[in-house]
Amino acid sequence: MKLCQIALILGMIIFLIGCGAPNDNDTSQSKPDNTHFQKITTTGTMSQSIANQAKEKLKKRESITAIYAINTDKKLLIAFEIKHHKRFQLDSIRKNVRKQMNKRFPDYKVNVSIDKRIVLDLKQLEKTIAKDKLSKKELKKKAKQEIKLMKDKT
């Protein structure tokens, strides 16, 4: 009998502690922006304003945690990471992003990837572009290589 009462009291204490934990629906706090997003500023090579606009648009999506994008004259490459629990919706998220970007930038050939290798490559390319260590011709060559990798993965 005593053991049963102790177990009941412990169970109630654990239940009450669990009920007091903060939840995700708490509106008293503003939601922090956890999306990794950095605008690319360039002085010479090639304007990355289209890539920056795409990032700005995509950072509003709740499921995306990091966005990397570059653009050439007619191509826009976007790679992003998503929250782990959204992995089951991977294809639909990628298709929706591609559709949204094609609609927003009809003059550009949009390439979207969620592959980790492409994400890392675009991250490195962004850094190189920001340091102005890449000519326009080299940027086009690198973009072409990334597009080839994207198509090989799909």
Protein Blocks (a to p, Z undefined) as FASTA:
>chain_A
ZZmmmmmmmmmmmmmmmmmpccfklmkbccddfbdcdddddfklpacklmmmmmmmmmmp
mklmbdcddddfkbccddddddfklmmmmmmmmmmmmmmmmmmmmmbccdddfbfklmmm
mmmmmmmmmnopacfklmmmmmmmmmmmmmmmZZ
